[in-house]
């Protein structure tokens, strides 16, 4: 349980930073370009996805299996795209379905969409993208690390 809480905390730290990136880029694009709300949001979400991948791979899930980087990246992009649709679907519905289109409303529904999409992303990333190493692989990896560090083979008790 302690390990899950640490994972949630790390996921939250990267996600919180990604949230700031997402909202800052969203508001910057809206101010500078005058793009429509959902288009600006999609751009901001893509920037946050790139930011989050780096944070998740090298901080939150750095101890996870790295053998299938192409598979990992493909699944990450697939689940991120689903999260993008969830996040921006909420904003689209609020803006064009209900006519809630003030800057405050845009930011509120962008934030709400991010929250809903984050639940989906946490589940999908930890389940499918950043898989845990099998116990046997972790032990073998630790043994090879220890052997390399000491320069001598380990006893049978550690095999």
N, CA, C and O atoms as a DFTB+ gen file, in Angstrom:
636 C
 N C O
     1  1       0.824      -1.198       0.000
     2  2       0.000       0.000       0.000
     3  2       0.870       1.264       0.000
     4  3       0.547       2.263      -0.642
     5  1       1.983       1.187       0.741
     6  2       2.903       2.320       0.798
     7  2       3.466       2.627      -0.587
     8  3       3.632       3.789      -0.960
     9  1       3.755       1.576      -1.336
    10  2       4.291       1.749      -2.696
    11  2       3.268       2.422      -3.611
    12  3       3.627       3.274      -4.424
    13  1       2.003       2.046      -3.482
    14  2       0.953       2.669      -4.287
    15  2       0.828       4.153      -3.953
    16  3       0.657       4.975      -4.854
    17  1       0.910       4.507      -2.667
    18  2       0.811       5.919      -2.275
    19  2       1.973       6.733      -2.825
    20  3       1.798       7.876      -3.247
    21  1       3.176       6.128      -2.818
    22  2       4.326       6.836      -3.405
    23  2       4.121       7.044      -4.895
    24  3       4.443       8.101      -5.438
    25  1       3.578       6.020      -5.554
    26  2       3.314       6.141      -6.992
    27  2       2.278       7.230      -7.260
    28  3       2.439       8.036      -8.176
    29  1       1.227       7.251      -6.467
    30  2       0.186       8.280      -6.616
    31  2       0.796       9.665      -6.393
    32  3       0.480      10.605      -7.122
    33  1       1.668       9.796      -5.389
    34  2       2.305      11.087      -5.107
    35  2       3.190      11.528      -6.272
    36  3       3.157      12.693      -6.668
    37  1       3.972      10.614      -6.816
    38  2       4.833      10.956      -7.962
    39  2       3.991      11.287      -9.190
    40  3       4.275      12.247      -9.906
    41  1       2.954      10.486      -9.428
    42  2       2.058      10.748     -10.544
    43  2       1.421      12.122     -10.377
    44  3       1.290      12.878     -11.340
    45  1       1.026      12.439      -9.142
    46  2       0.422      13.738      -8.854
    47  2       1.382      14.896      -9.048
    48  3       0.989      15.957      -9.533
    49  1       2.647      14.697      -8.670
    50  2       3.647      15.763      -8.856
    51  2       3.856      16.055     -10.338
    52  3       3.843      17.212     -10.758
    53  1       4.047      15.005     -11.122
    54  2       4.222      15.201     -12.568
    55  2       2.929      15.731     -13.173
    56  3       2.949      16.649     -13.994
    57  1       1.808      15.150     -12.765
    58  2       0.519      15.603     -13.288
    59  2       0.210      17.041     -12.915
    60  3      -0.343      17.788     -13.722
    61  1       0.564      17.434     -11.691
    62  2       0.347      18.828     -11.273
    63  2       1.166      19.801     -12.103
    64  3       0.677      20.853     -12.511
    65  1       2.419      19.437     -12.347
    66  2       3.261      20.282     -13.208
    67  2       2.697      20.299     -14.624
    68  3       2.681      21.340     -15.282
    69  1       2.232      19.133     -15.091
    70  2       1.619      19.059     -16.420
    71  2       0.341      19.875     -16.500
    72  3       0.042      20.473     -17.534
    73  1      -0.419      19.898     -15.403
    74  2      -1.626      20.716     -15.341
    75  2      -1.281      22.192     -15.512
    76  3      -1.940      22.907     -16.267
    77  1      -0.250      22.639     -14.809
    78  2       0.175      24.034     -14.951
    79  2       0.616      24.336     -16.379
    80  3       0.247      25.365     -16.947
    81  1       1.406      23.434     -16.954
    82  2       1.837      23.616     -18.345
    83  2       0.614      23.703     -19.251
    84  3       0.528      24.585     -20.106
    85  1      -0.319      22.794     -19.060
    86  2      -1.525      22.752     -19.886
    87  2      -2.317      24.050     -19.790
    88  3      -2.681      24.635     -20.811
    89  1      -2.583      24.498     -18.577
    90  2      -3.382      25.719     -18.403
    91  2      -2.631      26.973     -18.859
    92  3      -3.231      27.883     -19.431
    93  1      -1.320      27.022     -18.606
    94  2      -0.541      28.183     -19.058
    95  2      -0.497      28.269     -20.580
    96  3      -0.701      29.341     -21.151
    97  1      -0.234      27.155     -21.227
    98  2      -0.194      27.149     -22.696
    99  2      -1.581      27.471     -23.251
   100  3      -1.701      28.235     -24.209
   101  1      -2.621      26.899     -22.663
   102  2      -3.988      27.161     -23.104
   103  2      -4.300      28.651     -23.076
   104  3      -4.770      29.212     -24.066
   105  1      -4.037      29.289     -21.937
   106  2      -4.343      30.714     -21.815
   107  2      -3.426      31.576     -22.672
   108  3      -3.859      32.593     -23.216
   109  1      -2.177      31.182     -22.795
   110  2      -1.253      31.916     -23.661
   111  2      -1.690      31.852     -25.123
   112  3      -1.712      32.870     -25.815
   113  1      -2.034      30.669     -25.583
   114  2      -2.488      30.516     -26.973
   115  2      -3.773      31.297     -27.200
   116  3      -3.936      31.936     -28.240
   117  1      -4.684      31.252     -26.239
   118  2      -5.938      32.015     -26.370
   119  2      -5.678      33.512     -26.453
   120  3      -6.319      34.208     -27.239
   121  1      -4.747      34.014     -25.652
   122  2      -4.455      35.449     -25.630
   123  2      -3.696      35.905     -26.873
   124  3      -3.999      36.950     -27.449
   125  1      -2.710      35.111     -27.278
   126  2      -1.806      35.533     -28.352
   127  2      -2.393      35.284     -29.738
   128  3      -2.219      36.107     -30.636
   129  1      -3.082      34.164     -29.924
   130  2      -3.521      33.799     -31.266
   131  2      -4.981      34.078     -31.548
   132  3      -5.351      34.331     -32.695
   133  1      -5.808      34.039     -30.539
   134  2      -7.235      34.206     -30.779
   135  2      -7.883      32.967     -31.390
   136  3      -8.975      33.058     -31.951
   137  1      -7.229      31.815     -31.289
   138  2      -7.822      30.569     -31.783
   139  2      -9.081      30.248     -30.994
   140  3      -9.276      30.731     -29.879
   141  1      -9.925      29.429     -31.590
   142  2     -11.117      28.975     -30.885
   143  2     -10.709      28.184     -29.645
   144  3      -9.604      27.646     -29.575
   145  1     -11.595      28.122     -28.691
   146  2     -11.314      27.537     -27.383
   147  2     -10.794      26.105     -27.475
   148  3      -9.749      25.790     -26.906
   149  1     -11.499      25.250     -28.172
   150  2     -11.120      23.833     -28.198
   151  2      -9.820      23.641     -28.978
   152  3      -9.020      22.782     -28.609
   153  1      -9.586      24.394     -30.023
   154  2      -8.318      24.274     -30.763
   155  2      -7.134      24.684     -29.887
   156  3      -6.095      24.024     -29.884
   157  1      -7.299      25.769     -29.152
   158  2      -6.240      26.194     -28.229
   159  2      -6.026      25.141     -27.148
   160  3      -4.895      24.894     -26.730
   161  1      -7.101      24.529     -26.703
   162  2      -7.007      23.500     -25.681
   163  2      -6.292      22.255     -26.192
   164  3      -5.502      21.653     -25.465
   165  1      -6.559      21.871     -27.414
   166  2      -5.887      20.698     -28.000
   167  2      -4.383      20.955     -28.096
   168  3      -3.587      20.071     -27.776
   169  1      -3.992      22.129     -28.522
   170  2      -2.561      22.478     -28.585
   171  2      -1.934      22.383     -27.192
   172  3      -0.864      21.798     -27.026
   173  1      -2.600      22.954     -26.205
   174  2      -2.090      22.922     -24.835
   175  2      -1.998      21.490     -24.313
   176  3      -1.043      21.139     -23.621
   177  1      -2.985      20.667     -24.643
   178  2      -2.983      19.280     -24.194
   179  2      -1.821      18.513     -24.812
   180  3      -1.178      17.714     -24.130
   181  1      -1.543      18.741     -26.084
   182  2      -0.422      18.058     -26.755
   183  2       0.905      18.456     -26.106
   184  3       1.761      17.602     -25.879
   185  1       1.080      19.726     -25.811
   186  2       2.303      20.178     -25.133
   187  2       2.422      19.507     -23.765
   188  3       3.505      19.060     -23.387
   189  1       1.331      19.435     -23.030
   190  2       1.336      18.794     -21.711
   191  2       1.608      17.295     -21.818
   192  3       2.267      16.732     -20.944
   193  1       1.121      16.644     -22.858
   194  2       1.370      15.214     -23.054
   195  2       2.863      14.956     -23.208
   196  3       3.396      14.025     -22.605
   197  1       3.534      15.766     -24.001
   198  2       4.987      15.611     -24.177
   199  2       5.704      15.839     -22.845
   200  3       6.582      15.065     -22.465
   201  1       5.331      16.883     -22.156
   202  2       5.912      17.191     -20.843
   203  2       5.697      16.025     -19.874
   204  3       6.621      15.604     -19.179
   205  1       4.476      15.516     -19.838
   206  2       4.147      14.440     -18.909
   207  2       4.873      13.146     -19.241
   208  3       5.296      12.435     -18.330
   209  1       5.029      12.822     -20.514
   210  2       5.739      11.583     -20.861
   211  2       7.149      11.608     -20.271
   212  3       7.598      10.633     -19.669
   213  1       7.822      12.710     -20.447
   214  2       9.190      12.834     -19.916
   215  2       9.175      12.673     -18.394
   216  3      10.005      11.953     -17.840
   217  1       8.245      13.335     -17.722
   218  2       8.150      13.222     -16.275
   219  2       7.792      11.830     -15.806
   220  3       8.367      11.334     -14.837
   221  1       6.845      11.190     -16.481
   222  2       6.443       9.843     -16.070
   223  2       7.551       8.828     -16.319
   224  3       7.833       7.994     -15.458
   225  1       8.174       8.891     -17.475
   226  2       9.199       7.904     -17.826
   227  2      10.434       8.038     -16.933
   228  3      10.993       7.034     -16.491
   229  1      10.853       9.263     -16.672
   230  2      12.120       9.455     -15.968
   231  2      11.974       9.808     -14.489
   232  3      12.983       9.980     -13.804
   233  1      10.748       9.921     -13.979
   234  2      10.550      10.192     -12.553
   235  2       9.560       9.202     -11.941
   236  3       9.942       8.384     -11.104
   237  1       8.307       9.267     -12.348
   238  2       7.282       8.443     -11.718
   239  2       7.509       6.955     -11.941
   240  3       7.440       6.166     -10.999
   241  1       7.778       6.570     -13.179
   242  2       7.896       5.157     -13.529
   243  2       9.303       4.790     -13.982
   244  3       9.464       3.931     -14.849
   245  1      10.309       5.419     -13.419
   246  2      11.683       5.163     -13.848
   247  2      12.149       3.751     -13.532
   248  3      13.080       3.249     -14.161
   249  1      11.505       3.105     -12.559
   250  2      11.891       1.751     -12.182
   251  2      11.100       0.678     -12.934
   252  3      11.238      -0.509     -12.638
   253  1      10.296       1.073     -13.878
   254  2       9.460       0.123     -14.609
   255  2      10.189      -0.404     -15.839
   256  3      11.240       0.103     -16.232
   257  1       9.605      -1.423     -16.424
   258  2      10.159      -2.107     -17.589
   259  2      10.449      -1.121     -18.722
   260  3       9.583      -0.339     -19.114
   261  1      11.680      -1.168     -19.245
   262  2      12.074      -0.285     -20.347
   263  2      12.384      -1.054     -21.619
   264  3      12.898      -0.481     -22.580
   265  1      12.081      -2.324     -21.636
   266  2      12.491      -3.164     -22.761
   267  2      11.710      -2.869     -24.036
   268  3      12.262      -3.003     -25.128
   269  1      10.478      -2.482     -23.935
   270  2       9.651      -2.241     -25.113
   271  2       9.331      -0.782     -25.302
   272  3       8.172      -0.382     -25.189
   273  1      10.341       0.027     -25.589
   274  2      10.142       1.481     -25.676
   275  2       9.147       1.850     -26.774
   276  3       8.346       2.765     -26.586
   277  1       9.179       1.159     -27.918
   278  2       8.235       1.463     -29.001
   279  2       6.812       1.149     -28.565
   280  3       5.895       1.936     -28.800
   281  1       6.631       0.006     -27.934
   282  2       5.323      -0.384     -27.414
   283  2       4.843       0.626     -26.379
   284  3       3.692       1.061     -26.403
   285  1       5.748       0.994     -25.467
   286  2       5.420       1.955     -24.417
   287  2       4.971       3.283     -25.013
   288  3       3.946       3.835     -24.613
   289  1       5.736       3.789     -25.963
   290  2       5.411       5.083     -26.581
   291  2       4.086       5.005     -27.352
   292  3       3.279       5.933     -27.299
   293  1       3.873       3.908     -28.058
   294  2       2.630       3.743     -28.816
   295  2       1.427       3.731     -27.888
   296  3       0.441       4.426     -28.134
   297  1       1.506       2.942     -26.820
   298  2       0.400       2.883     -25.865
   299  2       0.214       4.217     -25.142
   300  3      -0.916       4.651     -24.915
   301  1       1.322       4.864     -24.782
   302  2       1.228       6.165     -24.129
   303  2       0.486       7.151     -25.026
   304  3      -0.409       7.861     -24.568
   305  1       0.854       7.194     -26.288
   306  2       0.192       8.115     -27.217
   307  2      -1.272       7.745     -27.431
   308  3      -2.127       8.626     -27.531
   309  1      -1.564       6.450     -27.502
   310  2      -2.942       6.005     -27.675
   311  2      -3.806       6.411     -26.483
   312  3      -4.883       6.981     -26.661
   313  1      -3.335       6.120     -25.267
   314  2      -4.115       6.471     -24.079
   315  2      -4.131       7.984     -23.848
   316  3      -5.113       8.518     -23.333
   317  1      -3.066       8.668     -24.218
   318  2      -3.046      10.131     -24.116
   319  2      -4.048      10.750     -25.076
   320  3      -4.707      11.736     -24.747
   321  1      -4.162      10.165     -26.269
   322  2      -5.145      10.659     -27.242
   323  2      -6.565      10.458     -26.703
   324  3      -7.424      11.324     -26.868
   325  1      -6.807       9.312     -26.057
   326  2      -8.125       9.088     -25.442
   327  2      -8.368      10.119     -24.331
   328  3      -9.470      10.655     -24.211
   329  1      -7.349      10.394     -23.528
   330  2      -7.457      11.416     -22.494
   331  2      -7.696      12.795     -23.100
   332  3      -8.463      13.591     -22.558
   333  1      -7.039      13.077     -24.226
   334  2      -7.238      14.347     -24.931
   335  2      -8.699      14.496     -25.345
   336  3      -9.284      15.569     -25.199
   337  1      -9.283      13.420     -25.860
   338  2     -10.689      13.459     -26.278
   339  2     -11.602      13.677     -25.069
   340  3     -12.549      14.459     -25.141
   341  1     -11.322      12.993     -23.968
   342  2     -12.132      13.168     -22.751
   343  2     -12.033      14.614     -22.263
   344  3     -13.043      15.280     -22.035
   345  1     -10.795      15.080     -22.109
   346  2     -10.546      16.432     -21.588
   347  2     -11.204      17.501     -22.448
   348  3     -11.901      18.378     -21.938
   349  1     -10.982      17.422     -23.739
   350  2     -11.499      18.456     -24.630
   351  2     -12.965      18.244     -24.993
   352  3     -13.641      19.174     -25.431
   353  1     -13.453      17.021     -24.810
   354  2     -14.882      16.765     -24.991
   355  2     -15.709      17.496     -23.942
   356  3     -16.773      18.036     -24.245
   357  1     -15.213      17.510     -22.702
   358  2     -15.898      18.254     -21.631
   359  2     -15.923      19.746     -21.978
   360  3     -16.960      20.400     -21.860
   361  1     -14.779      20.273     -22.403
   362  2     -14.704      21.694     -22.771
   363  2     -15.600      22.001     -23.972
   364  3     -16.289      23.021     -23.992
   365  1     -15.589      21.120     -24.965
   366  2     -16.418      21.309     -26.157
   367  2     -17.902      21.344     -25.787
   368  3     -18.646      22.217     -26.233
   369  1     -18.314      20.381     -24.968
   370  2     -19.720      20.306     -24.560
   371  2     -20.143      21.561     -23.801
   372  3     -21.222      22.103     -24.040
   373  1     -19.295      22.016     -22.891
   374  2     -19.625      23.211     -22.109
   375  2     -19.681      24.449     -23.000
   376  3     -20.589      25.272     -22.882
   377  1     -18.691      24.570     -23.899
   378  2     -18.586      25.776     -24.721
   379  2     -19.637      25.823     -25.820
   380  3     -20.343      26.821     -25.968
   381  1     -19.740      24.746     -26.588
   382  2     -20.620      24.759     -27.758
   383  2     -21.979      24.127     -27.486
   384  3     -22.948      24.424     -28.185
   385  1     -22.064      23.265     -26.489
   386  2     -23.341      22.649     -26.155
   387  2     -24.192      23.515     -25.250
   388  3     -25.406      23.615     -25.429
   389  1     -23.544      24.145     -24.268
   390  2     -24.276      24.952     -23.292
   391  2     -24.017      26.448     -23.429
   392  3     -24.680      27.251     -22.771
   393  1     -23.062      26.834     -24.271
   394  2     -22.781      28.251     -24.491
   395  2     -22.002      28.918     -23.373
   396  3     -21.986      30.145     -23.275
   397  1     -21.353      28.123     -22.528
   398  2     -20.538      28.671     -21.442
   399  2     -19.164      28.986     -22.000
   400  3     -18.302      28.111     -22.082
   401  1     -18.960      30.252     -22.387
   402  2     -17.775      30.593     -23.163
   403  2     -17.007      31.797     -22.631
   404  3     -16.293      32.447     -23.394
   405  1     -17.131      32.108     -21.356
   406  2     -16.311      33.188     -20.802
   407  2     -14.932      32.607     -20.457
   408  3     -14.803      31.389     -20.331
   409  1     -13.912      33.437     -20.303
   410  2     -12.601      32.911     -19.927
   411  2     -12.628      32.099     -18.621
   412  3     -11.955      31.074     -18.512
   413  1     -13.392      32.552     -17.654
   414  2     -13.492      31.812     -16.394
   415  2     -14.150      30.443     -16.618
   416  3     -13.679      29.427     -16.107
   417  1     -15.231      30.434     -17.381
   418  2     -15.916      29.176     -17.672
   419  2     -15.018      28.242     -18.488
   420  3     -14.978      27.038     -18.236
   421  1     -14.308      28.795     -19.452
   422  2     -13.391      27.977     -20.262
   423  2     -12.355      27.296     -19.379
   424  3     -12.096      26.102     -19.526
   425  1     -11.766      28.051     -18.468
   426  2     -10.745      27.492     -17.582
   427  2     -11.343      26.478     -16.607
   428  3     -10.720      25.458     -16.312
   429  1     -12.532      26.751     -16.113
   430  2     -13.176      25.811     -15.197
   431  2     -13.430      24.469     -15.889
   432  3     -13.114      23.415     -15.336
   433  1     -14.000      24.507     -17.092
   434  2     -14.330      23.259     -17.772
   435  2     -13.088      22.579     -18.356
   436  3     -13.067      21.357     -18.507
   437  1     -12.080      23.341     -18.675
   438  2     -10.790      22.751     -19.061
   439  2     -10.229      21.989     -17.863
   440  3      -9.788      20.848     -18.005
   441  1     -10.243      22.607     -16.692
   442  2      -9.755      21.985     -15.461
   443  2     -10.577      20.736     -15.122
   444  3     -10.010      19.707     -14.754
   445  1     -11.891      20.818     -15.240
   446  2     -12.760      19.672     -14.979
   447  2     -12.452      18.533     -15.945
   448  3     -12.371      17.376     -15.533
   449  1     -12.284      18.849     -17.207
   450  2     -11.944      17.833     -18.207
   451  2     -10.606      17.182     -17.919
   452  3     -10.451      15.971     -18.079
   453  1      -9.642      17.982     -17.493
   454  2      -8.328      17.440     -17.129
   455  2      -8.482      16.470     -15.953
   456  3      -7.868      15.404     -15.943
   457  1      -9.295      16.838     -14.973
   458  2      -9.507      15.972     -13.811
   459  2     -10.102      14.627     -14.190
   460  3      -9.631      13.588     -13.727
   461  1     -11.122      14.635     -15.019
   462  2     -11.751      13.382     -15.456
   463  2     -10.769      12.552     -16.281
   464  3     -10.652      11.343     -16.084
   465  1     -10.068      13.205     -17.199
   466  2      -9.101      12.496     -18.043
   467  2      -7.934      11.959     -17.218
   468  3      -7.366      10.924     -17.565
   469  1      -7.567      12.636     -16.142
   470  2      -6.458      12.187     -15.289
   471  2      -6.770      10.851     -14.633
   472  3      -5.887      10.000     -14.530
   473  1      -7.988      10.651     -14.193
   474  2      -8.366       9.362     -13.614
   475  2      -8.169       8.243     -14.628
   476  3      -7.620       7.191     -14.303
   477  1      -8.618       8.475     -15.855
   478  2      -8.433       7.492     -16.920
   479  2      -6.948       7.269     -17.214
   480  3      -6.505       6.131     -17.363
   481  1      -6.191       8.349     -17.297
   482  2      -4.765       8.227     -17.607
   483  2      -4.004       7.480     -16.519
   484  3      -3.157       6.642     -16.832
   485  1      -4.284       7.761     -15.257
   486  2      -3.588       7.059     -14.175
   487  2      -3.802       5.558     -14.297
   488  3      -2.851       4.780     -14.238
   489  1      -5.047       5.161     -14.465
   490  2      -5.362       3.741     -14.598
   491  2      -4.667       3.143     -15.824
   492  3      -4.032       2.093     -15.724
   493  1      -4.783       3.790     -16.953
   494  2      -4.246       3.198     -18.181
   495  2      -2.713       3.196     -18.211
   496  3      -2.116       2.221     -18.666
   497  1      -2.072       4.255     -17.741
   498  2      -0.606       4.297     -17.758
   499  2      -0.014       3.230     -16.847
   500  3       0.914       2.521     -17.236
   501  1      -0.553       3.116     -15.632
   502  2       0.037       2.152     -14.697
   503  2      -0.312       0.721     -15.079
   504  3       0.440      -0.199     -14.758
   505  1      -1.443       0.512     -15.762
   506  2      -1.861      -0.835     -16.124
   507  2      -1.235      -1.301     -17.428
   508  3      -0.812      -2.453     -17.530
   509  1      -1.169      -0.437     -18.418
   510  2      -0.767      -0.859     -19.754
   511  2       0.550      -0.286     -20.251
   512  3       1.278      -0.971     -20.969
   513  1       0.873       0.933     -19.896
   514  2       2.026       1.605     -20.494
   515  2       3.308       1.342     -19.718
   516  3       4.261       0.783     -20.260
   517  1       3.335       1.739     -18.464
   518  2       4.543       1.600     -17.638
   519  2       4.368       0.375     -16.742
   520  3       4.081       0.489     -15.550
   521  1       4.545      -0.783     -17.340
   522  2       4.319      -2.041     -16.626
   523  2       5.413      -2.291     -15.595
   524  3       6.560      -1.874     -15.761
   525  1       5.027      -2.980     -14.529
   526  2       6.022      -3.341     -13.520
   527  2       6.882      -4.469     -14.060
   528  3       6.434      -5.289     -14.862
   529  1       8.109      -4.494     -13.610
   530  2       9.005      -5.580     -13.975
   531  2       8.548      -6.850     -13.263
   532  3       8.115      -6.793     -12.111
   533  1       8.640      -7.995     -13.940
   534  2       8.343      -9.235     -13.238
   535  2       9.341      -9.419     -12.098
   536  3      10.483      -8.972     -12.203
   537  1       8.931     -10.061     -11.026
   538  2       9.799     -10.231      -9.863
   539  2      11.111     -10.906     -10.239
   540  3      12.164     -10.503      -9.746
   541  1      11.077     -11.908     -11.084
   542  2      12.288     -12.617     -11.487
   543  2      13.250     -11.664     -12.219
   544  3      14.459     -11.704     -11.992
   545  1      12.709     -10.813     -13.090
   546  2      13.551      -9.853     -13.810
   547  2      14.162      -8.825     -12.877
   548  3      15.309      -8.418     -13.064
   549  1      13.405      -8.404     -11.875
   550  2      13.921      -7.431     -10.918
   551  2      15.056      -8.026     -10.100
   552  3      16.058      -7.358      -9.845
   553  1      14.901      -9.277      -9.688
   554  2      15.953      -9.935      -8.917
   555  2      17.198     -10.118      -9.771
   556  3      18.309      -9.845      -9.315
   557  1      17.022     -10.577     -11.003
   558  2      18.170     -10.768     -11.896
   559  2      18.866      -9.441     -12.161
   560  3      20.095      -9.378     -12.200
   561  1      18.083      -8.376     -12.345
   562  2      18.670      -7.055     -12.567
   563  2      19.451      -6.571     -11.365
   564  3      20.530      -5.997     -11.507
   565  1      18.907      -6.802     -10.181
   566  2      19.598      -6.399      -8.957
   567  2      20.870      -7.207      -8.769
   568  3      21.899      -6.665      -8.366
   569  1      20.805      -8.498      -9.060
   570  2      21.999      -9.348      -8.926
   571  2      23.099      -8.900      -9.882
   572  3      24.265      -8.807      -9.499
   573  1      22.717      -8.622     -11.134
   574  2      23.742      -8.197     -12.090
   575  2      24.331      -6.851     -11.683
   576  3      25.524      -6.619     -11.880
   577  1      23.523      -5.968     -11.122
   578  2      24.023      -4.686     -10.641
   579  2      25.012      -4.892      -9.492
   580  3      26.095      -4.308      -9.480
   581  1      24.624      -5.726      -8.533
   582  2      25.496      -5.994      -7.394
   583  2      26.794      -6.668      -7.835
   584  3      27.870      -6.357      -7.323
   585  1      26.686      -7.578      -8.774
   586  2      27.867      -8.273      -9.272
   587  2      28.793      -7.290      -9.982
   588  3      30.010      -7.339      -9.800
   589  1      28.229      -6.414     -10.777
   590  2      29.044      -5.421     -11.482
   591  2      29.703      -4.466     -10.497
   592  3      30.843      -4.051     -10.702
   593  1      28.998      -4.119      -9.435
   594  2      29.540      -3.204      -8.438
   595  2      30.695      -3.818      -7.647
   596  3      31.684      -3.147      -7.353
   597  1      30.556      -5.092      -7.308
   598  2      31.577      -5.727      -6.476
   599  2      32.681      -6.372      -7.295
   600  3      33.777      -6.600      -6.784
   601  1      32.410      -6.667      -8.544
   602  2      33.410      -7.286      -9.407
   603  2      33.576      -8.768      -9.166
   604  3      34.448      -9.389      -9.773
   605  1      32.768      -9.358      -8.300
   606  2      32.865     -10.790      -8.052
   607  2      31.468     -11.397      -8.066
   608  3      30.490     -10.714      -7.762
   609  1      31.369     -12.671      -8.415
   610  2      30.059     -13.320      -8.474
   611  2      29.437     -13.451      -7.088
   612  3      30.148     -13.575      -6.090
   613  1      28.122     -13.423      -7.032
   614  2      27.374     -13.575      -5.778
   615  2      27.212     -15.056      -5.458
   616  3      27.288     -15.898      -6.354
   617  1      26.997     -15.368      -4.220
   618  2      26.798     -16.759      -3.813
   619  2      25.477     -17.276      -4.314
   620  3      24.608     -16.509      -4.730
   621  1      25.331     -18.597      -4.270
   622  2      24.093     -19.231      -4.736
   623  2      22.866     -18.755      -3.951
   624  3      21.757     -18.762      -4.485
   625  1      23.043     -18.355      -2.737
   626  2      21.911     -17.922      -1.902
   627  2      21.178     -16.728      -2.516
   628  3      19.998     -16.521      -2.232
   629  1      21.851     -15.950      -3.340
   630  2      21.240     -14.776      -3.959
   631  2      20.712     -15.070      -5.347
   632  3      20.212     -14.159      -6.006
   633  1      20.799     -16.279      -5.810
   634  2      20.353     -16.595      -7.186
   635  2      18.987     -17.154      -7.227
   636  3      18.479     -17.466      -8.304
